[in-house]
């Protein structure tokens, strides 16, 4: 009888002294236990797997529930989400000229809550030299033929992990638009200046047009595409001038003339 009691005492003592294997070597004995060790960013059991990547954490409440859309289960802003994050950077405009400011934008930010508490650093490099640590480079500081690279680094404060992405562009020289082709038609009560062929801009910039009219080689106050016949007389020569601009440079001007008859 005494022997039996001693055996029970030994078993009880061992049970009282048992150590949660997760506390000792990073293992989890059941779901929901020691959740903090499954989201501390460390390889607690030395198997090369961190937090929710470790199957031993798979049954914990933390790792079995997605934390936010776009993140795998158990990944949050300060843990292994950093290792799985995709950061995409772009420079706008994508085909800049010497008239354009360069702006570095985050096209695809880190998924879910990964941005919370993180520090963003922008670095511009030109010709292998660091030039600026802002997200914008003004056109005054660029020149045709230069290559510019923007690098963005996101640092997470609790563990110092970083995600870096970059984008590059080449600055082009800005070209002026070509002259439009112009025709004047008498539309029965109005002279109408028509653009029969639009200007072409070498950089693909949108082109704006301006109108002016001459009467017998003298400038008039008319500045639209239409002149009423009430302003005209037989025998006069009217000339329409159409200027072109891409918003940065004035392009060539197209002109057409018509002689009015009875």
Buried (B, 14 or more C-beta within 10 A) or exposed (E): EEEEEEEEEEEEEEEEEEEBBBBEEBBBEEBEBBBEBBBBBEBBBEBEBBBBBBEBBBBBEBBBEEBEEBBBEBBBBBBBBBEBBEBEBBBBBEEBBBBBBBBBBBEEBBBBBBBEEBEEEBBBBBEEEEBBEEBBBEBEBBEEEBEBBBBBBBBBEEEEBEBEBBBEBEBBEBBBBBBBBBBBEBEEEBBBBBBEEBBBBBBEBEBEBEBBBBBEEEEBEBEEBBBEEEBBEEEEEBBBBBBBBBEBBEBEBBBBEBEBEE
